[in-house]
Amino acid sequence: MTSLAAWIMVWALAAAQPPSRAAGAVVTVPKPGPMDLCPVCGMIVSKYPNWTATVVWKEGRVHHFDGAKDLFNYLLRLPKYAPTRSAKDLATVAVTEFYDLRVIDARQAFYVVGSDVLGPMGHELVPLATSADAEEFIRDHHGRRVLKFADVTLQMLQEVDAGRDSPSR
């Protein structure tokens, strides 16, 4: 997928449902079952409740992820992971907020990359409810930058995965 196509996909995902909740508002999604697998990496999601991200489709099907990084990989590669779906079919996209472990609207969250905090799959996008929380997290955990939902690209995910945005670099 070209970077322009990926950007258009992110924009479509962000616009697919107008924000109806304040930043950091709690959303309700089903919890992963004991054998629910991440559709991107195949890990058992319930082993990592502090990192769980979830997609709920309008017809009710649910997919859980072991972190925001795999959630974004899935969303930015829908033709690979969900070829019969499109962003307009999404009902809810949720992430687990780092500090208080609330499940919040992923479209409204702030994501810190390049910190010293590792998720289940290594370097991770760390979801936070507010800009102030993100700035505090950057100070406390040597984060590099804050992103919003529409800022995340496949190239950026590859850099995070490779650790090129980590504090040791």
C-alpha positions in Angstrom: 0.0 0.0 0.0 1.4 3.4 -0.9 1.9 6.0 1.8 -0.9 8.1 0.2 -3.2 5.1 0.2 -2.3 4.4 3.8 -2.9 8.0 4.8 -6.3 8.0 3.0 -7.2 4.7 4.9 -6.3 6.4 8.3 -8.3 9.4 7.4 -11.3 7.3 6.4 -11.0 5.3 9.7 -10.9 8.5 11.7 -13.8 10.0 9.8 -15.9 6.8 9.7 -17.6 7.6 12.9 -17.8 11.2 14.1 -16.3 11.6 17.6 -19.2 11.3 20.0 -17.2 11.0 23.2 -14.8 13.3 24.9 -11.2 12.4 24.8 -10.5 9.7 27.2 -14.1 8.7 27.6 -14.6 5.1 28.6 -16.1 2.8 26.0 -17.7 -0.6 26.6 -16.4 -3.5 24.6 -16.4 -7.3 25.3 -13.4 -8.6 27.1 -11.2 -11.1 25.2 -11.9 -14.7 26.0 -9.1 -17.1 27.2 -8.3 -18.3 23.7 -9.0 -15.1 21.6 -6.0 -14.6 19.3 -4.7 -11.4 17.9 -5.4 -11.5 14.2 -2.1 -9.8 13.4 0.4 -11.8 15.4 -1.5 -14.8 16.7 -0.8 -14.2 20.4 -3.4 -15.0 23.1 -4.8 -11.5 23.9 -6.2 -12.3 27.4 -2.6 -12.8 28.7 -2.0 -9.0 28.2 -5.1 -7.2 29.6 -3.1 -4.0 30.3 -2.5 -3.7 26.5 -5.7 -4.9 25.0 -7.2 -3.1 22.0 -10.5 -4.0 20.4 -12.4 -3.5 17.2 -16.2 -4.0 17.2 -17.8 -4.2 13.7 -21.3 -2.9 13.2 -22.7 -6.4 12.7 -21.3 -7.3 16.1 -18.1 -9.3 15.3 -15.2 -8.5 17.7 -11.5 -8.7 17.2 -9.0 -8.2 20.0 -5.3 -7.2 19.8 -2.4 -7.5 22.2 -1.6 -3.8 21.7 -2.2 -0.6 19.8 0.6 -1.4 17.4 -1.2 -4.5 16.1 -4.5 -2.7 16.1 -3.1 -0.1 13.8 -1.4 -2.7 11.6 -4.8 -4.4 11.2 -6.6 -1.2 10.5 -4.0 0.1 8.0 -4.0 -3.3 6.2 -7.7 -4.1 6.2 -7.5 -5.7 2.7 -5.0 -8.2 4.1 -6.6 -9.0 7.5 -10.3 -8.3 6.7 -10.7 -8.3 2.9 -14.5 -8.1 3.0 -14.6 -5.1 5.4 -14.1 -1.4 5.2 -13.7 1.4 7.7 -17.3 2.4 7.3 -18.2 -1.0 8.9 -16.5 -0.2 12.2 -18.7 0.5 15.2 -16.0 0.9 17.9 -12.2 1.0 18.0 -10.9 0.9 21.6 -7.6 0.8 23.4 -6.6 0.3 27.0 -5.3 3.5 28.6 -1.8 3.1 30.2 -2.3 4.9 33.5 -5.6 3.7 34.8 -6.3 0.8 32.4 -9.7 2.2 31.3 -10.9 1.1 27.8 -11.1 4.3 25.8 -12.0 5.4 22.3 -8.9 4.8 20.2 -9.8 7.6 17.8 -9.6 10.1 20.7 -6.5 8.7 22.4 -3.0 10.1 22.4 -0.2 7.7 21.6 3.4 8.0 22.7 6.1 6.3 20.7 9.8 5.8 21.5 9.5 5.3 25.3 11.3 2.9 27.6 8.0 1.0 28.2 7.7 -2.2 26.2 4.4 -4.0 25.3 3.8 -7.7 24.7 5.4 -7.4 21.2 8.3 -5.1 22.2 8.2 -1.4 21.2 4.7 -0.1 21.3 2.4 2.8 20.8 1.3 3.7 24.4 -2.3 4.9 24.6 -3.2 7.7 26.9 -6.4 9.6 27.5 -5.3 13.2 27.4 -2.6 15.3 26.0 -1.4 16.1 29.6 -1.1 12.4 30.3 0.9 11.9 27.2 3.3 14.8 28.1 3.7 13.3 31.6 4.3 9.9 30.2 7.0 11.4 27.8 8.8 12.9 30.8 8.5 9.8 33.0 9.4 7.2 30.3 11.6 9.1 27.9 9.1 9.1 25.1 10.0 10.6 21.7 6.7 12.0 20.4 2.9 12.1 20.7 0.6 11.0 17.9 -3.1 11.1 17.3 -5.1 8.3 15.6 -4.8 9.8 12.1 -1.0 10.4 12.5 -0.2 6.7 12.6 1.2 5.3 9.3 2.6 1.9 8.2 6.1 3.4 7.9 5.9 4.8 11.4 4.8 1.4 12.7 7.7 -0.3 11.0 10.1 2.2 12.7 8.5 1.6 16.1 8.7 -2.2 15.6 12.4 -1.9 14.6 13.1 0.2 17.7 14.2 3.2 15.6 12.1 5.5 17.7 13.4 4.2 21.1 15.2 6.2 23.7 18.4 4.1 23.3 18.8 5.4 19.7 
